[in-house]
Every structure is written in structure tokens, then in C-alpha cells.
């Protein structure tokens, strides 16, 4: 990220939004102005809220954060888990922890207070208190950052995703209190706001499906079955397009309920089979398909890194001692505390250390060095097309990225040159416009190593960004495809996964990087005859995908596991028939197309040649 303050300024001015309106209920205008000027840096909780109020999905940025901030995040996740499990004793215990004390240190006091009010509402609800008490707590949470809010005034505010989640919480409680009309008005307002103000589908998908799921029973009660089907189908398609699992089963179920009062359609038949397969997988792994991420949405699928780990890996990579790394910047004692996470460096110290250790990593990171958030959105769209093997579309988006960076005057920044070269290299290789040797030579240039330097232990003593992991995955695929013995490919994937697991940051918060390595490992463990490891890795990734609500490769993992069971003799072919059927329906629901075709072909070859899926 070139400068997060510049990015906020650009987006705000493009949308003609005043500083006062943007920071209403969050912080003072004076405090916010310092963010735009670059005098201060907001923490991730506050930055998320600011970007979301501007209609942007904050997941485009990675965060290099302090250990203290990550501990707060972990605490909030633990609170969310206690809520999901309806464990009021654990929830009350967590709310007595130091993290529950509202702090003014990071300038996000109101957001912390809003979360606590929201949790008090849930405690009151779980404890069986009068429902009005839960409603009062939620209204207090809303008023904390959206003063004098009413549904009819929703368009006069700027509202973040987490704030919209509080509104949907209130609507859910109003429904149970039989205040159906008020709940319906609130949900319609939420869906309308997210549809109009959030142009990024990654932001919309975090709001619209949940609100639609709550709106569906109201439409059913009114007998508006066709409208219920229309809205549920729209939300399902949004989830499918983004490969998100949260609320997917519930929405498909409501569509089917509504369709029983109307004419049966082709969509009805597809949803029936796909929903059954989805629920079977959730049941097998003992995960609730109807759980919502709303309570844990502090960081939802955003890549995180710890300052202590970034600095330590960079120092080891450079071959410096702690004394040498700290010289001229801070005392060796303070430096040691930074590496262990016991001390958080100020902005100047952090940047001085990064410069000395030759690491290009600011607090808020993105693949591209730009202040133009639209280019980050375009980069994420290109990544999505690549994940679906749509390389022609990816090539078009790459060209648009190059043009945008050139217009900004940022195309010659070192990181942008590297990324654009690497992306062009990757797409050219995928389109068979260059061979494997050319691709590997370009990777050597990108990583600054030659002669298979990534196959040494020294190479792994470095800070691996999400983008570096992406290229290493592609490199490992080439090794596995070309050498046929898979040894070097498996070596790279195992090292990626070990590097990620050695971090204090969980795989849940490095999902993209971890999931890709796990998926390829499971595939090539199977190809090299290591079937027990293949099955274990498939199960680990399936569980991670279900827990994180990410479904792009879910069907492929189910298929890969079924094949490994059959080939290894761990289960008879007939016993795996249902798994292969599940794989087909999950792939048809979530993609990609190559996996749909593979599951269909496998089933016809091994079970029923004339199968009719629907």
C-alpha cells in the first residue's frame, strides 16, 4: 500500500463525502484528519469500518499488526464461538477478560463499546431475559456509532458492514418479538442500502444474503412466494459467484419452501440435490451449516501478519544478529522485545527496521503499491478469474491494471514492476505462450534466487506474502507436472504449509495461502501413492473451508478424498458412490467447471454411464 491516508482521501473525495460524515460516531474529525495526512495510522478495526462506510471491502488489504491487536481479534473470535455454542458461562468469563475493557489507545473506543453492547444483548437473550432487554441493548449498540438512527433515515448515513450486522441482529430479535412489520422495514432498508452503496460484490456478499435469509420468512408469511423465490435466488447467486458458504444452505431451503407453493422449476430440482449434498458434508464434519459469521466479522477472510514475525524472519534471512539489526534504531533490549511480541514499535521504528532489513511491508499491505483502491479491486477480480482458469479474462484485467498504474504514475514502482511481470508470466504460461523453463527463470528473477534456490532451507527464512505463496504454488505445480515423481513439488507445498503453521496467525486468517498449499498437497500425495496423507489433507482442508465459509474447491476435495479411499482400498468403490455424487453436486453448485466435468466422467466410468443428475 503506497499510503493508506492517500487512499482514504481519494475514495472519500471521489464519492463527495465529508470527513465529518465519514467519521460520525467513530472518532473526531481532528483524529480522522491525521489519518489522511499520514500523521497517524488507524488500527485495522477502525480502518475496516472507514473503508466499509465508503462501500469498499477491506479484505483487499493485508495487515501487518501488533501482537496486542491480534490478541484482541482472537478474543473477539472466542466470544463469537461462545455465542455460536450458546455457552453463556464461557461468554460471561470472556467478557471479564482485559480485552473487554474499552481502551482509548487505538482511537476505536466506540467500536469496542458497540461490540460489548451487542454481546450484552446476546447474553440477555441466552439468559432468557425479557426480549425487550435484548432489543434495548441492540438499539444502544446502534446508537453508539449511528446516532438517532431509524430505518427511514438509513440513506442519510454511511454504514459499515459490521454496523449493518448489528441492524440485522436487531431485525432478527424483532421477528421473535412478533414485531414483524418493524423487522421487515429494517431488513428491506439494509438490503437496499447494501445493494445501492456497495458496488463491490465482496462487500455485498457479507450483508445481503444474511438479511435476505431473515426477510424470507416474512415474505412466506405474507404469501409472497414468488418474491421470496426471487430474492433467495438472487442471494444464492451472489454467494455462488463469490464461492461463499455462509447462509447458502438456509437460503436454498427457503427457496424450496416457497417453490412448493408455486410451479416447480429446473432451479428447484437443482437446489434439492445440491442442498442435500451440502448438508451431508456439514453433518459429516459436525459443523452447523446455518452458523453466521456476523459476530466474528472483525476480520473476515483477511490476510494477517505479525510485526514480530515479519521482523524476525527478515533478520534471519539477512544474516544479522539482533544487535546488528537494532544498531542506530533502538536498543538491543527493545529490539528483542519487538521480536518476541512483548513490545510494539512506533511507526518510525517499524519503518526504519523494515528499510534496514530490506523488506517492503508497511502496516497495511496490498499486492500493488498504489493509493487507488479501484486497482486493488481489479487485482482481486483478476485473481478470482485465474482461480477459475479464466485466463483470457485475467489477461484483459491485467491490461487494465497496467493502464491504471501508468495513469497514476505508479507503474515503475519496484513492487508493481515485479507483480505485473509475475502476473504476465503466470498468464502466458497458463495460455501456453511460454514453456516451463521460461516461467521458472522469471520466478527466479522475482524471488532473487537461481539454480532452484527455493529447494534449500535458507530460502524459507523469509517473510512470505500471499502473493509469494501464490507464485510458489504455481512453481510447485510445474515441478510436479514435469518431473512426475512429485518430490520437489511436494517439498515446496510442505514448506509453505509448515511456514504458515509455524506462525501465531492461524490458518483461518491466512486461508487463501494455506488452502492452496493443502489442496495441491492432497492431490499430489494421492498421485504419488501416499493415500493416507492425501485423505488426511483432504479432510483438513474440507474442515477449514466449511469453518471459513469458503467453497471454491470443496467439491474437488470431496472427489479427491473418495478416489484416495478407493485406490488405497480403505473403502470399497461402491461405498464411495455417495461421495462421488456429492462431489458432482458441490462442484455444480460452486465450481469450477473442470471439476464438474471430472466428477461426471468418473461417475459414468465407474458407476452409471447413463446417469441423470437432475
Secondary structure in CASP SS format (residue, H / E / C, confidence):
PFRMAT SS
TARGET T0000
AUTHOR 0000-0000-0000
METHOD secondary structure of the structure
MODEL  1
X C 1.00
X C 1.00
X C 1.00
X H 1.00
X H 1.00
X H 1.00
X H 1.00
X H 1.00
X H 1.00
X H 1.00
X H 1.00
X H 1.00
X H 1.00
X H 1.00
X C 1.00
X C 1.00
X C 1.00
X C 1.00
X H 1.00
X H 1.00
X H 1.00
X H 1.00
X H 1.00
X C 1.00
X C 1.00
X C 1.00
X C 1.00
X C 1.00
X H 1.00
X H 1.00
X H 1.00
X H 1.00
X H 1.00
X H 1.00
X H 1.00
X H 1.00
X H 1.00
X C 1.00
X C 1.00
X C 1.00
X C 1.00
X C 1.00
X C 1.00
X H 1.00
X H 1.00
X H 1.00
X H 1.00
X H 1.00
X H 1.00
X H 1.00
X H 1.00
X H 1.00
X H 1.00
X C 1.00
X C 1.00
X C 1.00
X C 1.00
X H 1.00
X H 1.00
X H 1.00
X C 1.00
X E 1.00
X E 1.00
X E 1.00
X E 1.00
X C 1.00
X H 1.00
X H 1.00
X H 1.00
X H 1.00
X H 1.00
X H 1.00
X H 1.00
X H 1.00
X H 1.00
X H 1.00
X H 1.00
X H 1.00
X H 1.00
X H 1.00
X H 1.00
X H 1.00
X H 1.00
X H 1.00
X C 1.00
X C 1.00
X C 1.00
X H 1.00
X H 1.00
X H 1.00
X H 1.00
X H 1.00
X H 1.00
X H 1.00
X C 1.00
X C 1.00
X C 1.00
X H 1.00
X H 1.00
X H 1.00
X C 1.00
X C 1.00
X C 1.00
X C 1.00
X C 1.00
X C 1.00
X C 1.00
X C 1.00
X H 1.00
X H 1.00
X H 1.00
X H 1.00
X H 1.00
X H 1.00
X H 1.00
X H 1.00
X H 1.00
X H 1.00
X H 1.00
X H 1.00
X H 1.00
X H 1.00
X H 1.00
X H 1.00
X H 1.00
X H 1.00
X C 1.00
X C 1.00
X C 1.00
X C 1.00
X H 1.00
X H 1.00
X H 1.00
X H 1.00
X H 1.00
X H 1.00
X H 1.00
X H 1.00
X H 1.00
X H 1.00
X H 1.00
X H 1.00
X H 1.00
X H 1.00
X H 1.00
X C 1.00
X C 1.00
X C 1.00
X C 1.00
X C 1.00
X H 1.00
X H 1.00
X H 1.00
X H 1.00
X H 1.00
X H 1.00
X C 1.00
X C 1.00
X C 1.00
X C 1.00
X H 1.00
X H 1.00
X H 1.00
X H 1.00
X H 1.00
X H 1.00
X H 1.00
X H 1.00
X H 1.00
X H 1.00
X H 1.00
X H 1.00
X H 1.00
X H 1.00
X H 1.00
X H 1.00
X C 1.00
X C 1.00
X C 1.00
X H 1.00
X H 1.00
X H 1.00
X H 1.00
X H 1.00
X H 1.00
X H 1.00
X H 1.00
X H 1.00
X H 1.00
X H 1.00
X H 1.00
X H 1.00
X H 1.00
X H 1.00
X H 1.00
X H 1.00
X H 1.00
X C 1.00
X C 1.00
X C 1.00
X H 1.00
X H 1.00
X H 1.00
X H 1.00
X C 1.00
X C 1.00
X C 1.00
X H 1.00
X H 1.00
X H 1.00
X H 1.00
X H 1.00
X H 1.00
X H 1.00
X H 1.00
X H 1.00
X H 1.00
X H 1.00
X H 1.00
X H 1.00
X H 1.00
X C 1.00
X C 1.00
X C 1.00
X H 1.00
X H 1.00
X H 1.00
X H 1.00
X H 1.00
X H 1.00
X H 1.00
X H 1.00
X H 1.00
X H 1.00
X H 1.00
X H 1.00
X H 1.00
X H 1.00
X H 1.00
X H 1.00
X H 1.00
X H 1.00
X C 1.00
X E 1.00
X C 1.00
X C 1.00
X C 1.00
X H 1.00
X H 1.00
X H 1.00
X H 1.00
X H 1.00
X H 1.00
X H 1.00
X H 1.00
X H 1.00
X H 1.00
X H 1.00
X H 1.00
X C 1.00
X C 1.00
X C 1.00
X C 1.00
X C 1.00
X C 1.00
X H 1.00
X H 1.00
X H 1.00
X H 1.00
X H 1.00
X H 1.00
X H 1.00
X H 1.00
X H 1.00
X H 1.00
X H 1.00
X H 1.00
X H 1.00
X H 1.00
X H 1.00
X H 1.00
X H 1.00
X H 1.00
X H 1.00
X C 1.00
X C 1.00
X C 1.00
X C 1.00
X C 1.00
X C 1.00
X C 1.00
X C 1.00
X C 1.00
X H 1.00
X H 1.00
X H 1.00
X C 1.00
X C 1.00
X C 1.00
X C 1.00
X C 1.00
X C 1.00
X C 1.00
X E 1.00
X E 1.00
X E 1.00
X H 1.00
X H 1.00
X H 1.00
X H 1.00
X H 1.00
X H 1.00
X H 1.00
X H 1.00
X H 1.00
X H 1.00
X H 1.00
X H 1.00
X C 1.00
X C 1.00
X C 1.00
X H 1.00
X H 1.00
X H 1.00
X H 1.00
X H 1.00
X C 1.00
X C 1.00
X C 1.00
X C 1.00
X C 1.00
X H 1.00
X H 1.00
X H 1.00
X H 1.00
X H 1.00
X H 1.00
X H 1.00
X H 1.00
X C 1.00
X C 1.00
X C 1.00
X C 1.00
X C 1.00
X C 1.00
X C 1.00
X H 1.00
X H 1.00
X H 1.00
X H 1.00
X H 1.00
X H 1.00
X H 1.00
X H 1.00
X H 1.00
X H 1.00
X C 1.00
X C 1.00
X C 1.00
X C 1.00
X C 1.00
X C 1.00
X C 1.00
X E 1.00
X E 1.00
X C 1.00
X C 1.00
X C 1.00
X C 1.00
X C 1.00
X C 1.00
X C 1.00
X H 1.00
X H 1.00
X H 1.00
X H 1.00
X H 1.00
X H 1.00
X H 1.00
X H 1.00
X H 1.00
X H 1.00
X H 1.00
X H 1.00
X H 1.00
X H 1.00
X H 1.00
X C 1.00
X C 1.00
X C 1.00
X H 1.00
X H 1.00
X H 1.00
X H 1.00
X H 1.00
X H 1.00
X H 1.00
X H 1.00
X H 1.00
X H 1.00
X H 1.00
X H 1.00
X H 1.00
X H 1.00
X H 1.00
X H 1.00
X H 1.00
X H 1.00
X C 1.00
X C 1.00
X C 1.00
X C 1.00
X C 1.00
X H 1.00
X H 1.00
X H 1.00
X H 1.00
X H 1.00
X H 1.00
X H 1.00
X H 1.00
X H 1.00
X H 1.00
X H 1.00
X H 1.00
X H 1.00
X H 1.00
X H 1.00
X H 1.00
X H 1.00
X C 1.00
X C 1.00
X C 1.00
X C 1.00
X C 1.00
X H 1.00
X H 1.00
X H 1.00
X H 1.00
X H 1.00
X H 1.00
X H 1.00
X H 1.00
X H 1.00
X H 1.00
X H 1.00
X H 1.00
X C 1.00
X C 1.00
X C 1.00
X C 1.00
X C 1.00
X H 1.00
X H 1.00
X H 1.00
X C 1.00
X H 1.00
X H 1.00
X H 1.00
X H 1.00
X C 1.00
X C 1.00
X C 1.00
X C 1.00
X C 1.00
X H 1.00
X H 1.00
X H 1.00
X H 1.00
X H 1.00
X H 1.00
X H 1.00
X H 1.00
X H 1.00
X H 1.00
X H 1.00
X H 1.00
X H 1.00
X H 1.00
X H 1.00
X H 1.00
X H 1.00
X H 1.00
X C 1.00
X C 1.00
X C 1.00
X H 1.00
X H 1.00
X H 1.00
X H 1.00
X H 1.00
X H 1.00
X H 1.00
X H 1.00
X H 1.00
X H 1.00
X H 1.00
X H 1.00
X H 1.00
X H 1.00
X H 1.00
X C 1.00
X C 1.00
X C 1.00
X C 1.00
X C 1.00
X H 1.00
X H 1.00
X H 1.00
X H 1.00
X H 1.00
X H 1.00
X H 1.00
X H 1.00
X H 1.00
X H 1.00
X H 1.00
X H 1.00
X H 1.00
X H 1.00
X H 1.00
X H 1.00
X H 1.00
X H 1.00
X H 1.00
X H 1.00
X H 1.00
X C 1.00
X C 1.00
X C 1.00
X H 1.00
X H 1.00
X H 1.00
X H 1.00
X H 1.00
X H 1.00
X H 1.00
X H 1.00
X H 1.00
X H 1.00
X H 1.00
X H 1.00
X H 1.00
X H 1.00
X H 1.00
X H 1.00
X H 1.00
X H 1.00
X C 1.00
X E 1.00
X C 1.00
X C 1.00
X C 1.00
X H 1.00
X H 1.00
X H 1.00
X H 1.00
X H 1.00
X H 1.00
X H 1.00
X H 1.00
X H 1.00
X H 1.00
X H 1.00
X H 1.00
X H 1.00
X H 1.00
X H 1.00
X C 1.00
X C 1.00
X C 1.00
X C 1.00
X C 1.00
X H 1.00
X H 1.00
X H 1.00
X H 1.00
X H 1.00
X H 1.00
X H 1.00
X H 1.00
X H 1.00
X H 1.00
X H 1.00
X H 1.00
X H 1.00
X H 1.00
X H 1.00
X H 1.00
X H 1.00
X C 1.00
X C 1.00
X H 1.00
X H 1.00
X H 1.00
X H 1.00
X H 1.00
X H 1.00
X H 1.00
X H 1.00
X H 1.00
X H 1.00
X H 1.00
X H 1.00
X H 1.00
X H 1.00
X C 1.00
X C 1.00
X C 1.00
X C 1.00
X C 1.00
X C 1.00
X C 1.00
X C 1.00
END
